[in-house]
Amino acid sequence: MLVVFIGLDISCNSCSVGSFPRKFFMGFGYNSDLATFGERLDILNFYSWMKRLQDEFSSEWLIYDASGHYIVNRMPEKKIRKLGDKPTAEQILDALVSEQDRPKRQDIIRNCELRSQYLQRAIDLTGISASYVDSRQVFREDGDYRTALDESLEFVERLQKDNPELVARILPANPNPASKLYLPLEVAEALYLESKFGVDGKFGPQTEEFFDETIFGLTREKGTPYQSIRCPFGPRKPGYLSDRNVIWTTSPDYFVSGILQSDREYREFVGQYLESFRQNGEPLEQVALTTKKQLKLEEVI
């Protein structure tokens, strides 16, 4: 079906031949360097795939800003243990929100705000038709997500008994009990978007294979057809995460030209996702410099 999109991995829980999701979502995580370096140009890799899929199949898109999940990394262990062995969704979300709002978390608040602006800036820049949803707002205001998280918590508890190998692949050993929240939060994200917005497809990098397998387990139980498409992310970490020796919106022009000339593998990767921005056969270096300036937020120096 997607033979024109070589490199995409496609999987589903119960797909009919020739079927294709009506509405996709992609979740974008936290980046601690946004306030320092701006945004990575590589984030446009995902948007370029979205644009191609939308042009080919008229798919709708939803951009889910999951940077609010990062607070799990900074939750004090005693605060998590205080919730007990089987906390409810309401208890978990109250704890996450209260931690997000602490004055000492200003660095996280700032980077989350920038993530929001950059994700929406990229929608405008690439011209895809997409809605934007912020997990921080969902945590605070949407009872439907709370319901989805309760269902997810119950499912993940069963999964830990029925398929501990899968859970172990997703959640590496970590003494902080907060790390166990990641999987139910991720599964609830997909469940919530399906029930609230009719999203029946998930898009992301190939590294999310095991997350997708978990989501399929729950949607299969519910009798809900669900599909995932995973794309390659190139020679660096996925573009929404932090990395070094990549093009940022604050990268000097000479650095952009230098890395594209010296690193062939990275040049090919950047050239692929910037192809739609190229006009009249202009050099890749010029396309990258122009697009970098268009993506940049003025307040980030």
N, C-alpha and C positions, 0 to 999 in steps of 0.2 A: 504493500500500500504506500509506504513512504520511501520507495526506491529512489526518488529524486533527492532525498535527504540522507545521503550516505553518512554514517557515523552515529545516527540516532539509535538508541535501544528502546524497544517498545515492549511493554508487558501489560497484562490486564488480569482481572479476576474472573471475568466471564464475558468475553467480547465476541460478538458475532462477526462473521467475515465482512470486511469492508466498513465496519463501524468506526466512528471517530467521535471523540468527545465534543460536546457542544460548547463547553466552557472549561478552560484550563485555569489553573493557578500556579504561581511559583512563589515560594517563600524565600525571602532574603534575610540573612542573619546580620548580626552585629559586626561592626568594624571599629576597633578602638582607635584607629589612626585618622579618622575622617577630619577631626578638628585640627590635625597637624598637617596632613598631606593632601587633604581634599579627597576626591573619589578616584578610584582606579578606573582608567579607561576600559579595562577588561570587563567591567560589568556589562558593557554593551554587547559582549558575546552572547549573553542570554537573550537580550532584547532583539538581537538580529535573528536568532532562531525563532523567537515569537513572531516577528514580522513576517518571516517566510511562511510559517505555518498558518498565520492568519490570512495572508494573501492567497495561499493555496486552498485552504479549507473553510475560510470565513469563520474561523473559531473566535470565540470571545475570550478575553483574558482578564484575570484578576491578579493584581500584584499584592501579595500579602507581606507586610513589613513585620517580620518576626524578630526584629532587634530587641523588642521588649522581653524576649525569652532570656536574654543574656544575664539578666539580674540573678538567675539561678546560680551563676558562677560566683556571685558575690554574697550570696546568702550566708549569714553566720550559721555554723553547724547547730548551735544551741537553739536557734530559732526554728530550724527544720525539725529537730528532735522533739521540740515542744508540741508539734502538731500530732505526734503519735504515729503508730504504725499504719493506720488506715485513715488518713485525713480525707475530708470531703473536698470537692472542687471549690466550694465557697471558702473553706479555710485556707486552701493553697493560694487561691487568687488574692485573698485579703493579705496574706503574708507577702506575696510578690509585689503587690501594689504599694504596701506600706514601705517595703524596702526600696522600691524605685523612687519614692517621694522623699526619702531622707536627704537632708541638705548635703551630707557627705558624699552623695552619689551624683554630684553635679557633672562630673566627667562623663558618666554614663548618660545622663539626661541630655547633655550637649551632643554627644555622638548619635544618640537616638534621633534627636531633632534633625541633625544633618542627614542621617540615613533617609528619613522621611522626605526631605527636600530633594535629595539626589535621585531617589527612586521615581519621584514624580517628574523631575526634570528630564530623566531618561525617557519617560513615556512621551513627553512633548517632543524631545529631540528625534526620536526614532519614528514618531508618527503612528504608533500602534494604537488601536482602540482598546483601552484597558481601564478598569476601575482600580482604585487603590484603597486598601484597608490596613489600618494601623493596629497591631496587636495590643498596644498599650491602651488604646481606647476600648478595644474589645474586652480586655481583662476587667476594665472598670465599669462598663456600661451594658454589656450584652448578656442577658440571662441565657440566651441560646448557647453561648459558648460554655457557660457553667454546666448546662445540661450535657453538652457534648463531652466535657472533661470528666464528669461523673461516669459517663458510659465508657470512656476511654480508660479511666482508672480501673474499672472492673474488668475490662478486657485484658489490659496489660497484666493484672494480677493473675488471671488465668493463664496467660501466655507464658509467664515465668515458670509455671508448673508444667505446662504442656510442651513448650518449646524453649527451654532455657538456653540452648545453643544460639538461637536467633537473637535472643535478648542480649546475650553476652557479646555478640558481634557488634551490636549497636552501642551498648553501654560498657566501656572498658572499666576494669576494676578501679574504684575510687572510694576512699574512706569517707568522703563527705556524702551524707545521705541525700543531699539536694540533687546530686547527679541523677538520681532515679526519677526525677520529675521530667527529664527531657523527653523520654519516649511517650508518656501519656500526653504531654503538652503538644507534641508533634502530631500524634494520631488524632487528638481532639481538634487540632487545626483543620485537618482534612475533613473530618466528620462535620464540623461546624460549617465549613464553606459549602459542603455538599447540601446540607439541609437548609441553610440560610439563603444561598445564592444559586443553587442548582449546579455547582461545579462538579463535573464528573471526570475530570482528568487532572493529573499532576505533572508538572514539568520541573526538571532540575538536572544537576550534574550526575554523572554516573556513580559518584560516591554515595548516592542516596538509595541504592538498590535495596538494602535491607530495611530501611524505613518504609519503602514502598511495599515490600513483602508483608510487613506488619499491617499496613493500612488495608491491603488486600484481604488479610484475614478477617478484619472486622467488617468491611463492606460485603464480603462474601457471606458472612453470617446474616447480615441484614438483607441479603438478596438484592443489593444495589450494584449494578454494573459500574466498574471503575477501571480507569486505564492510566498508565504512567508512560511518559516519554522522557528519556534521559539523554543528555547531550555530552559530548566530550568537552573538557574545560581547558585544554591546552597544556602548555609546559609549565604553568605556574599553579598555585592554589586557585580554587574557584574565585571568580572576579569580585564577589561581594565580601570576601575575606581580606585580611591584611596580608601583604607579601612585600618583599623587597626586590629591587632590580626589575621593576615594572613601571609602566607609564601611569603617573598620577596627574590629576588636574593641576597640581602645583609644580610638576616637573619642569625644569628649565628647557627651553627649546633645543638647546645643544644636546641635552641628555636624551631627548626623544629621538633626534636624528642619529645619535651615537648608538643607542641600543638597537635601533632598527637596522643599522648597518652592520653591527658586530654580532648579533645573535640571530642566526638564520631561522631557527625553529620558532622563536618568539615573533619574528617578522612575519612568517607565514601565518601564524595564528592571528596576529593583529590585522593582517591584510584580509583574512577571511571575514572577520566580523565588521570591518570598515568598508567592505566592497560596495555596499549600498550607498555610502556617503561619497564615493569617488565620482568626480565630474570631469568629463572630457579627458580622461586618461591621465589626470594629474598624479604626480608621484605620491607614493604612500606616505612619505614623511610629511608632505604638505597636508594630506587628508588627516593624519593623526594630530598635527598641530592645530588645525582648524577645529576639529571635533573636540579636542581637549579644552579649547577656549569656550566652546559652546556649552559644554557640560559643567564647567566650573561655576561655583557660586562665588559671588564677589566678596562676601565677608570672610571667606577662608583665604588666608594669606600663605 
